């Protein structure tokens, strides 16, 4: 099976939400998140629980647990071309609806202009 291209969503101002979020996490959490991103790259749509899950409206989450903390990276697929990492969060109980709405807005903006909203990074 071919690898899934993984890209990071980039805002209009050039900021990259997932990279900024990862920059504030403990080293061990970052390492586990990077492993999850690599698994998404390897398995794409076939990645399932406990590593990933569909939230709603084609917004998915990468799931990472470490020392009682639940880290999540929300993402969506651009057809069968790529998985786009929208942003990350630490959740306590369920992913808040506002976070899913944020990912949906980012997906809309991305679909309108993929080039403007793509920050590509080799893992």
N, C-alpha and C positions, 0 to 999 in steps of 0.2 A: 504494500500500500504506500502511495507517495505521501511525503510529509505535507502537512498543512502549513501554509505560510502564516506566521503570526506577526501582526503589526500593532504598534502602539498608537492609540488615538492621540492626535495633537490638536490643541485648542487654537483659535485664531491668533492668539498672542504668542504662539510658539511653545507654550508650556505643555508638558506631557504628564497628565494626571497620574498614571500608574507609576511612572518612574519617580515622580516627586513623592508619592505615597511610600514606595519601597525605600526611598532614601531616609525616611523617618522611622523605619522599623528596626527591631533588634536583628543582629547579624544572622542568627539561626532562623528567624522567621523569613528573612530575605532568601536565604538558601533554600528553604522549603518551598517558597513561592516560585523560585526559579525552576525547581524540579517540576512543579505543577505545570508551568508554562511550557517546559520541554515536553512533558507528556501530552499536552494539548497539540503541540507541533507534531508529535509522532502519531497521535490517534485521531485528531480532529473531531468530527461528529460522533465518533465511536467512544469517546471518553465519557465515562459514566460515574455514578456514585460509587464509592465515597469521594472520588477526586473532583467530580464536576456534577452539576445538576441544572436542569432547565427551571428558571424562575417563572417567567411568563412572557408572552409576546416576543418569543425568540431571543430573549435575554437570558444568558446562562451565567453561572458562577463557577469559578475555580475555588475549591474548598481546601483550606489548610488549617489544621489545628496544631497548636503548640502550647504546652504548659497552661492549659485552660483558656487560651485565647483562640477565637475563631476569626481567621483572616479570610477575606473574600476578594476575588478580582472578578468584576463583572465584564462580560464580553458578549459579542455577537458575531455571526458569520456574515461575510459578504459573499453571497451565493456559495459556490464551492471553491472560491478563489482564496479566501483568507479568513482567519479569525482575528477580530479587532478587539484589543484590550481597552475597555472604556475607562475604568477607574477601580480603585481598591478601597476597602473599608475593613474595620474591625467590628464584628457584630456581636450583640449580646443574645438576642433571641429573635431569630428571623431577620431577613434583610428588609430594612425599612422601605415602604412603598416609594418614598421620595428618591431613594437611591436607584430604584428600578426606573423611575421616571427620568432621572438624570441620564441613565444609560440609553433609554429610548430616544431622548433628545439628541444625544451624541450620535446615535445610529442615523437619525434623520439627517443631521448635518453631514455626516460621513458619506451617506449615500448620494447627497447632492453634489459633493465635491471631494471624492476620495483623495485626490492628490494633495489638496490643501490640508486635509486632516490626518495625513499619514506620517508617522515618524517610524521609520524602519530601523530595527536593531537586531543584529545577529546575536544569538544567545550562545 
